[in-house]
Amino acid sequence: MNILLIGGGGREHSVAKSLSKSSKITELHCIPGNAGIEKIAKCHNYDISNQQEILDFCKNNNIDIVFVGPEIPLVEGLANYLNSNGFFTFGPNQKAAQLEGSKSFTKNICKEYNIPTAAYETFSNLDKAIKYIDNHSIPLVIKADGLAAGKGVIIAETREHAINSVKEIFSGKFGSAGNEIVIEEFLEGEEASFFVVSDGNSFIPLTSAQDHKRIGDGDTGLNTGGMGAYSPAPIMNSDLEEKTINKIIKPTLKAMNDYGEPYIGILYAGLMIKDNEPKLIEYNVRFGDPECQVIIPRLENDLVDLLINVKEKNLDNYTLNWKDNFAITIVLAANGYPESYQTGDEIEGLDQVANMDNVEIFHAGTKMIENKVVTSGGRVLNVNGYGEKLVDAKEKAYDLVKKINWPDYYYRKDIGWRALKD
């Protein structure tokens, strides 16, 4: 079986590594890949937004399944294009991808299907948005409606901050993603990420994780694409999982079916939990990054088998098994991320840690230049640790972090703090 993986981050490296272990794989291709993926797959430097180029590649390489990692190609309709030309794509079609591509689309579904979420209003006019801010209590959450690489969410803790954030977004800070904004109430509680996989007819839960979005220790500072994660998230007990499925997941999948857009692929619910009750913060239509890096290594099933069962719409008869351990990942980022940062720095220490037990490194923003691994993005590496207890996994990961080096990098020192605070 020939599989094409779309993407080039840490999420895709973890997926590629899992796929490469399958005996069912004949050839594993990746577009575009990174320095880590290069070692286990054939990487190709094509534009993931060029749908015709991707289709031609599928035809020329007899691709059986396309696994789309990032959200942008899905929101642009890559799954529609490839499926309509006979190439099964693991990921939702363009309409269903609006669950991530448009926050107002998701909020409207929440309203229509009585899904618990924050109170909100949608705006395309600056004066009306400011009037709303003036009439509501602070803090407020300001969101660009479209895709903004995980950075389009601002928690405004003063009225001035809220108004300035709205002005910045409408002035083009996030491009067309900010043509419309959502302003919503600030939800208090603890965040968790819950994942299911759907074949369009049925779905099965994956497992939980907790991401750390803010750049600073103690969840302070700017939002990022994610600075670390762990799985499972102890807060997601069986009662809370059942509530999440019945109150959030099932109504959303029903909405997609009602719209004539059956959902295929990973559906990721970002939750706020208070008093053992979940509310939906937002949806992603793919694996989270870095949550994927702590979920996939815990999966005991052959990942290719899972994809085949989705393709054949056979999830009703499929069971997932998980390792009875904890996984944690620490994101090593270029200093200055999520704003301006330097690239092109050589990373040292990778060869020395390649075969250590209960740890693992996934590449994100890296590339090979003259046989050297150098930085090529804001989030550069994911350093994983595994253990029977979360504290053990954390110690292993942070011990490994100390062995990696490049001239100017940054990482949070407190990944897992909520689960370990007691």
C-alpha positions in Angstrom: 0.0 0.0 0.0 1.3 3.4 -1.0 0.4 6.3 1.4 0.9 10.0 0.9 1.2 12.2 4.0 0.6 15.9 3.6 2.5 18.3 6.0 5.9 19.0 7.4 5.6 19.6 11.2 6.0 17.6 14.4 2.5 16.2 14.0 3.4 14.7 10.6 6.7 13.3 11.9 4.8 11.4 14.6 2.3 10.1 12.1 5.0 9.2 9.6 6.9 7.3 12.2 3.8 5.3 13.2 2.8 4.6 9.6 6.4 3.5 8.7 6.1 0.6 11.3 3.2 -1.0 9.4 3.9 -4.2 7.4 1.1 -3.0 5.0 3.2 -0.1 3.8 4.9 -0.4 0.4 5.9 3.2 0.0 5.5 6.1 2.3 5.6 9.6 0.7 5.5 13.0 2.3 4.9 16.5 1.0 6.9 18.4 2.0 8.3 16.7 5.1 11.2 17.9 7.2 14.6 16.7 8.3 13.2 14.0 10.6 10.6 12.7 8.1 13.3 12.4 5.4 14.8 9.4 7.3 11.6 7.3 7.1 9.7 8.5 4.0 10.3 9.8 0.5 9.9 13.6 0.8 8.9 15.8 -2.1 9.0 19.6 -2.3 5.6 20.4 -3.7 3.2 23.1 -2.8 0.5 21.6 -0.6 -2.0 24.3 -1.8 -1.5 23.2 -5.4 -4.3 20.6 -5.7 -3.5 19.7 -9.3 0.1 19.0 -8.5 -0.9 16.8 -5.6 -3.4 14.9 -7.8 -0.7 14.4 -10.4 1.6 13.0 -7.8 -1.1 10.6 -6.6 -1.6 9.3 -10.1 2.1 9.0 -10.8 2.8 7.1 -7.6 -0.3 4.9 -7.3 -1.3 6.4 -4.0 -3.9 4.3 -2.1 -4.6 6.7 0.9 -3.8 10.4 1.4 -3.4 11.5 5.0 -3.8 15.3 5.4 -2.0 16.6 8.5 -2.6 20.4 8.5 -5.9 22.3 8.3 -5.2 24.7 5.5 -5.4 22.1 2.6 -8.6 20.7 4.1 -10.2 24.2 4.4 -9.1 24.8 0.8 -10.9 21.6 -0.4 -8.1 19.2 -1.0 -10.1 16.2 0.2 -13.0 17.1 -2.2 -10.6 17.3 -5.1 -8.7 14.1 -4.5 -11.8 12.1 -3.5 -13.6 13.2 -6.6 -10.7 11.9 -8.6 -10.6 8.5 -7.0 -8.0 9.0 -4.2 -9.3 8.4 -0.7 -8.3 11.2 1.6 -8.3 10.9 5.4 -9.7 14.3 6.3 -13.0 16.1 6.0 -14.3 17.8 2.9 -14.3 21.6 2.5 -17.7 22.3 4.0 -17.1 20.1 7.0 -13.6 21.7 7.4 -15.4 25.0 8.2 -15.7 23.6 11.7 -12.2 24.9 12.0 -12.0 27.3 9.1 -14.8 29.6 10.4 -15.4 30.1 14.1 -18.8 31.7 13.3 -19.8 28.6 11.3 -19.1 26.5 14.4 -20.8 28.9 16.8 -23.9 28.8 14.6 -24.0 25.0 14.8 -23.6 25.2 18.5 -26.7 27.5 18.7 -28.7 25.4 16.3 -27.9 22.0 17.9 -27.8 23.2 21.5 -24.1 22.5 22.0 -22.7 24.1 25.2 -20.2 26.8 24.4 -19.3 30.4 25.4 -21.8 33.2 24.8 -20.7 35.2 21.7 -21.5 37.6 19.0 -20.0 37.9 15.5 -18.8 41.2 13.9 -17.6 42.6 10.6 -17.9 46.2 11.7 -15.4 47.9 14.1 -17.8 50.3 15.7 -20.4 47.6 16.5 -17.6 45.4 18.0 -16.4 48.3 20.2 -19.9 49.0 21.4 -20.3 45.3 22.3 -17.0 45.4 24.3 -18.2 48.6 26.1 -21.4 46.8 27.2 -19.8 43.5 28.4 -17.6 42.6 31.4 -13.9 41.9 31.0 -12.1 39.6 30.3 -13.3 38.9 26.8 -12.0 36.5 24.2 -11.4 38.1 20.7 -11.0 35.6 17.8 -10.3 36.1 14.1 -13.0 34.1 12.4 -10.6 32.3 10.0 -7.3 30.4 10.2 -4.5 32.2 11.9 -2.0 29.4 12.7 -3.2 29.1 16.3 -2.4 32.8 17.0 -5.8 34.4 16.2 -7.2 34.2 19.7 -6.6 37.0 22.2 -7.6 37.0 25.8 -8.3 40.6 26.5 -8.0 41.4 30.3 -8.7 45.1 30.0 -11.1 47.1 27.9 -8.3 48.9 26.2 -6.7 45.6 25.2 -9.9 44.3 23.8 -10.5 47.4 21.7 -6.9 47.5 20.4 -7.1 43.8 19.6 -10.2 44.3 17.5 -8.6 47.3 15.7 -5.5 45.2 14.9 -7.5 42.3 13.5 -9.7 44.5 11.4 -6.6 46.4 10.2 -5.2 43.1 8.7 -3.1 41.5 11.3 -4.3 38.1 10.3 -5.1 38.9 6.7 -8.5 37.8 5.4 -8.9 35.5 8.4 -9.8 38.7 10.3 -12.4 40.0 8.0 -14.9 38.9 10.6 -14.3 38.4 14.3 -16.0 36.5 17.1 -16.1 38.1 20.6 -17.1 35.7 23.4 -17.2 35.4 27.1 -14.2 34.2 28.9 -14.7 30.7 30.2 -13.1 29.7 33.5 -11.9 26.2 34.2 -9.4 23.7 32.9 -8.8 23.0 29.2 -8.6 19.5 27.7 -8.5 18.2 24.1 -10.7 15.3 23.1 -10.4 13.4 19.8 -12.6 11.1 17.8 -12.2 9.5 14.4 -15.2 9.3 12.1 -15.8 7.4 8.9 -18.9 9.4 7.9 -21.3 6.8 9.3 -19.9 6.1 12.8 -17.2 7.2 15.0 -14.9 6.0 17.8 -13.2 8.0 20.6 -9.4 8.2 20.5 -8.0 9.5 23.8 -7.5 12.8 25.6 -4.7 15.2 25.9 -3.9 18.6 27.3 -2.2 21.3 25.3 -0.3 24.4 26.6 -1.2 27.2 24.2 0.4 30.2 25.9 4.0 31.1 25.4 4.9 31.6 29.1 5.1 29.4 32.2 1.9 29.3 34.2 -0.1 29.8 30.9 0.9 33.5 30.5 1.7 35.6 27.5 0.7 35.3 23.8 -1.2 32.3 22.3 0.9 30.0 20.2 0.4 26.9 18.1 1.1 24.9 21.3 4.2 24.7 23.5 3.7 21.2 24.9 1.2 18.6 25.7 0.6 15.3 27.6 -1.7 12.4 27.2 -4.0 11.1 28.7 -5.4 14.1 30.5 -6.5 13.0 34.0 -9.3 15.5 34.1 -11.1 13.5 31.4 -12.8 10.9 33.5 -15.4 8.4 32.0 -18.4 10.6 33.1 -16.9 13.7 31.5 -16.0 11.7 28.3 -19.6 10.5 28.1 -21.0 14.0 28.5 -18.6 15.3 25.8 -19.7 12.7 23.4 -23.4 13.1 24.0 -23.5 16.9 24.3 -20.8 18.0 21.9 -19.5 15.3 19.5 -22.7 13.5 18.5 -24.7 16.8 17.8 -21.9 18.1 15.7 -21.6 15.0 13.6 -25.4 15.0 13.2 -25.2 18.5 12.0 -22.7 17.6 9.3 -24.9 14.7 8.2 -28.0 17.0 8.2 -26.0 19.4 6.0 -25.2 16.6 3.6 -21.5 16.7 4.6 -20.7 13.4 6.5 -17.6 13.9 8.5 -14.5 11.8 7.7 -11.3 12.0 9.6 -10.1 13.3 13.0 -12.4 15.7 14.9 -10.7 17.5 17.8 -12.8 19.2 20.4 -11.0 21.9 22.5 -12.9 21.9 25.8 -13.2 24.1 28.9 -14.2 22.0 31.9 -15.7 23.4 35.1 -17.5 21.4 37.8 -17.2 18.3 35.6 -19.2 19.9 32.8 -17.6 20.4 29.3 -18.1 23.4 27.0 -16.8 23.6 23.5 -14.1 26.2 23.0 -13.4 25.4 19.3 -13.0 22.5 16.9 -10.0 21.5 14.8 -10.6 19.2 11.9 -7.3 17.3 12.2 -4.9 16.1 14.9 -3.7 18.8 17.2 -0.1 19.8 17.1 1.5 19.0 19.6 -1.3 16.7 20.9 -0.7 14.3 18.1 2.8 13.8 19.2 1.6 12.4 22.6 -1.4 10.5 21.3 0.0 8.6 18.3 2.9 7.0 20.3 0.4 5.6 22.8 -1.7 3.9 20.1 -1.1 0.1 20.0 -3.0 -0.5 16.8 -1.5 -0.4 13.3 -2.3 3.1 12.2 -2.7 1.9 8.6 -5.4 -0.5 9.8 -7.3 2.4 11.3 -7.1 4.3 8.0 -8.3 1.3 6.1 -11.3 0.9 8.4 -12.2 4.5 7.9 -11.9 4.2 4.2 -14.1 1.1 4.2 -16.6 2.7 6.7 -16.1 -0.1 9.2 -15.4 1.7 12.4 -18.5 0.1 14.0 -16.5 -3.2 14.1 -13.1 -1.7 15.1 -11.5 -1.3 18.5 -8.6 0.9 19.5 -6.1 -0.1 22.1 -3.9 2.2 24.1 -0.7 1.8 26.0 -1.2 2.1 29.8 1.3 4.9 30.1 1.7 8.7 30.0 3.4 10.6 27.2 4.5 14.2 27.4 6.1 16.5 24.8 8.1 19.7 25.2 8.2 22.1 22.3 11.6 23.6 21.7 11.0 26.9 19.8 13.2 29.6 18.2 13.5 32.5 20.6 11.0 35.2 19.7 8.3 32.8 18.6 5.3 33.3 18.1 6.4 36.7 16.7 9.7 37.3 14.9 12.5 34.7 15.2 15.7 33.5 13.5 16.1 30.4 11.3 19.1 28.6 9.9 20.8 27.7 13.2 22.4 24.3 13.4 20.9 21.9 16.0 23.4 19.9 18.0 23.0 16.7 20.0 20.4 14.9 17.9 22.6 11.9 17.1 23.6 11.4 20.7 20.0 10.9 21.9 18.6 9.0 18.9 18.5 5.5 20.6 17.7 6.4 24.2 14.9 4.5 26.0 11.5 6.0 26.8 12.3 9.3 25.0 11.8 10.4 21.4 12.3 13.5 19.3 9.9 14.6 16.6 11.1 17.3 14.1 8.9 20.2 13.3 10.6 23.3 11.9 13.8 21.7 10.6 15.5 21.0 7.3 18.8 19.4 6.1 21.5 21.7 4.7 24.9 20.2 3.8 24.2 17.1 6.0 23.3 19.4 9.0 20.0 19.8 10.7 19.1 23.4 10.9 16.1 25.4 12.2 13.5 26.4 9.6 10.5 27.5 11.7 9.2 28.8 15.0 8.4 25.5 16.7 11.5 23.4 15.9 11.5 20.2 17.9 9.2 18.1 20.1 11.0 16.3 22.8 8.9 13.3 24.2 9.2 11.4 27.4 7.2 8.2 28.4 6.5 6.7 31.8 4.0 4.8 33.9 3.4 8.1 35.8 3.2 11.6 34.3 6.0 12.8 36.6 8.3 10.1 35.3 7.5 11.0 31.6 8.1 14.7 32.4 11.5 14.0 34.0 12.7 12.0 31.1 11.6 14.6 28.6 13.2 17.5 30.4 16.4 15.5 30.9 16.5 15.0 27.1 15.9 18.7 26.5 19.2 19.5 28.2 21.1 17.4 25.6 19.8 19.4 22.7 21.3 22.7 21.7 21.3 25.5 19.2 22.3 29.1 19.7 19.0 30.7 20.6 16.0 28.6 21.7 13.2 28.7 24.2 10.9 26.2 25.9 8.4 26.2 28.8 9.6 24.7 32.0 6.2 23.7 33.3 4.5 21.4 30.8 2.1 19.2 32.7 1.7 21.6 35.6 -2.0 21.4 35.9 -2.1 17.6 36.3 0.9 17.7 38.7 0.0 20.7 40.8 -1.3 18.5 43.6 
